[in-house]
Amino acid sequence: VSAAVFQERYGPCALIAGGSDGIGAAFAEELASQGFDLLLLARRAAVLADTAARLRDAHGVAVHTRSVDLRSADLVDEVSSVAAGLEIGLLVYNAGSATALGRFLDQEVAEAQRMVALNCSGPIALAHHCGRSMRARGRGGMIFLTSMAGLAGSSHQVAYSATKAFDHVFAEALWHDLHPAGIDVLSLVVGATRTPSVERIGLDFEKLRPGDPEAGAMLPREVAREGLAHLGLGPLWAAGEFNRGLLPFFFSPDRAAVVNALSRGVANIHGLDYVPVSKRSD
Ligand SMILES: NC(=O)c1ccc[n+]([C@@H]2O[C@H](COP(=O)([O-])OP(=O)(O)OC[C@H]3O[C@@H](n4cnc5c(N)ncnc54)[C@H](OP(=O)(O)O)[C@@H]3O)[C@@H](O)[C@H]2O)c1
């Protein structure tokens, strides 16, 4: 659709949960370049302030910020005080990368519970809060960043992949459920992308596609552009041809083969152990 129609459907202001760096900042940049005002949420106030200043200078839009932990039980109270008076027509729930990898039992249970707060409770709270005002206006959009890792289980990122599966099904369900309210919803399935978060947890892009690391990893702006271009066109879009090519395998009924393959891939790119698992024969 044209930029004018896109603004009419999803403007004038976009809320980006996790909008200060990585893919969230790329969404902010794309939307600001189309004239959207923004409300950016993230924890580190200095990074938020830098991103907001850059976008105001480059695009002349209003950029509001709030330093908040999306895992907070008071999330809606914190957000509604800054969002009051802003007409939020688009919600992008971006934050959600894994912060630690490893065997489930070797991690503190609190780590898994924090993933649930960030990737399940946060999206529910903001979708409900923003969705009610969108419904009152009869229009709006929501994009949830999901993951190839949420289309199947895998070792070493048990809670992460499970919460990303939640996000994916949540978005698909909302796609149908919010349609009568005039709200478009998209599960934007993301594969390896060069962001500060994945660099922090040590993803080895060279091991993703040996000899051709560029081909397997996307840039944040490519993901954001594909997401915005596919809002309104169905419940699911996988960013990148390479990732789309893997979808038939990820959705195949041989779950043991899929979970083994994903676990092997995750172990490989993060330098962790992999042991193939098959059915018991005894
Ligand atoms: N990058 C990849 O390879 C990849 C692959 C598959 C799926 N994805 C998905 O794509 C999305 C974006 O990933 P990303 O790599 O750009 O990194 P990310 O860590 O998910 O997002 C970074 C942004 O979110 C903010 N953030 C993180 N935790 C937060 C919290 N608890 N409260 C408030 N803000 C928080 C960060 O700022 P602060 O740190 O200052 O809070 C920053 O603005 C995620 O949902 C992820 O699951 C990414």
Ligand as a Chemical Component Dictionary entry (heavy atoms), coordinates in Angstrom:
data_LIG
# 
_chem_comp.id                   LIG 
_chem_comp.type                 NON-POLYMER 
_chem_comp.pdbx_formal_charge   0 
_chem_comp.three_letter_code    LIG 
# 
loop_
_chem_comp_atom.comp_id 
_chem_comp_atom.atom_id 
_chem_comp_atom.alt_atom_id 
_chem_comp_atom.type_symbol 
_chem_comp_atom.charge 
_chem_comp_atom.model_Cartn_x 
_chem_comp_atom.model_Cartn_y 
_chem_comp_atom.model_Cartn_z 
_chem_comp_atom.pdbx_ordinal 
LIG N1  N1  N 0  18.530 -11.006 16.242 1  
LIG C1  C1  C 0  18.247 -12.241 15.884 2  
LIG O1  O1  O 0  19.073 -12.987 15.347 3  
LIG C2  C2  C 0  16.842 -12.762 16.101 4  
LIG C3  C3  C 0  16.534 -14.055 15.631 5  
LIG C4  C4  C 0  15.241 -14.531 15.815 6  
LIG C5  C5  C 0  14.286 -13.750 16.432 7  
LIG N2  N2  N 1  14.627 -12.491 16.869 8  
LIG C6  C6  C 0  13.590 -11.726 17.564 9  
LIG O2  O2  O 0  13.632 -10.374 17.156 10 
LIG C7  C7  C 0  13.323 -9.518  18.246 11 
LIG C8  C8  C 0  14.358 -8.431  18.366 12 
LIG O3  O3  O 0  15.630 -8.988  18.587 13 
LIG P1  P1  P 0  16.972 -8.131  18.750 14 
LIG O4  O4  O 0  18.082 -9.049  18.377 15 
LIG O5  O5  O -1 16.864 -6.821  18.054 16 
LIG O6  O6  O 0  17.151 -7.889  20.329 17 
LIG P2  P2  P 0  16.228 -7.724  21.612 18 
LIG O7  O7  O 0  17.154 -7.815  22.779 19 
LIG O8  O8  O 0  15.098 -8.641  21.585 20 
LIG O9  O9  O 0  15.693 -6.236  21.500 21 
LIG C9  C9  C 0  16.516 -5.135  21.786 22 
LIG C10 C10 C 0  15.656 -3.959  22.198 23 
LIG O10 O10 O 0  14.742 -4.327  23.233 24 
LIG C11 C11 C 0  15.041 -3.640  24.462 25 
LIG N3  N3  N 0  14.798 -4.566  25.581 26 
LIG C12 C12 C 0  15.314 -5.805  25.764 27 
LIG N4  N4  N 0  14.870 -6.337  26.916 28 
LIG C13 C13 C 0  14.029 -5.415  27.457 29 
LIG C14 C14 C 0  13.253 -5.370  28.652 30 
LIG N5  N5  N 0  13.261 -6.367  29.545 31 
LIG N6  N6  N 0  12.501 -4.267  28.891 32 
LIG C15 C15 C 0  12.513 -3.232  28.018 33 
LIG N7  N7  N 0  13.197 -3.223  26.871 34 
LIG C16 C16 C 0  13.972 -4.299  26.601 35 
LIG C17 C17 C 0  16.512 -3.223  24.274 36 
LIG O11 O11 O 0  16.870 -2.101  25.061 37 
LIG P3  P3  P 0  17.415 -2.279  26.578 38 
LIG O12 O12 O 0  18.385 -3.428  26.546 39 
LIG O13 O13 O 0  18.038 -0.967  26.907 40 
LIG O14 O14 O 0  16.227 -2.554  27.423 41 
LIG C18 C18 C 0  16.500 -2.847  22.794 42 
LIG O15 O15 O 0  15.834 -1.628  22.578 43 
LIG C19 C19 C 0  13.223 -10.420 19.485 44 
LIG O16 O16 O 0  11.863 -10.603 19.815 45 
LIG C20 C20 C 0  13.853 -11.718 19.067 46 
LIG O17 O17 O 0  13.256 -12.847 19.698 47 
LIG C21 C21 C 0  15.876 -12.002 16.735 48 
# 
loop_
_chem_comp_bond.comp_id 
_chem_comp_bond.atom_id_1 
_chem_comp_bond.atom_id_2 
_chem_comp_bond.value_order 
_chem_comp_bond.pdbx_ordinal 
LIG N1  C1  SING 1  
LIG C1  O1  DOUB 2  
LIG C1  C2  SING 3  
LIG C2  C3  SING 4  
LIG C2  C21 DOUB 5  
LIG C3  C4  DOUB 6  
LIG C4  C5  SING 7  
LIG C5  N2  DOUB 8  
LIG N2  C6  SING 9  
LIG N2  C21 SING 10 
LIG C6  O2  SING 11 
LIG C6  C20 SING 12 
LIG O2  C7  SING 13 
LIG C7  C8  SING 14 
LIG C7  C19 SING 15 
LIG C8  O3  SING 16 
LIG O3  P1  SING 17 
LIG P1  O4  DOUB 18 
LIG P1  O5  SING 19 
LIG P1  O6  SING 20 
LIG O6  P2  SING 21 
LIG P2  O7  DOUB 22 
LIG P2  O8  SING 23 
LIG P2  O9  SING 24 
LIG O9  C9  SING 25 
LIG C9  C10 SING 26 
LIG C10 O10 SING 27 
LIG C10 C18 SING 28 
LIG O10 C11 SING 29 
LIG C11 N3  SING 30 
LIG C11 C17 SING 31 
LIG N3  C12 SING 32 
LIG N3  C16 SING 33 
LIG C12 N4  DOUB 34 
LIG N4  C13 SING 35 
LIG C13 C14 SING 36 
LIG C13 C16 DOUB 37 
LIG C14 N5  SING 38 
LIG C14 N6  DOUB 39 
LIG N6  C15 SING 40 
LIG C15 N7  DOUB 41 
LIG N7  C16 SING 42 
LIG C17 O11 SING 43 
LIG C17 C18 SING 44 
LIG O11 P3  SING 45 
LIG P3  O12 DOUB 46 
LIG P3  O13 SING 47 
LIG P3  O14 SING 48 
LIG C18 O15 SING 49 
LIG C19 O16 SING 50 
LIG C19 C20 SING 51 
LIG C20 O17 SING 52 
# 
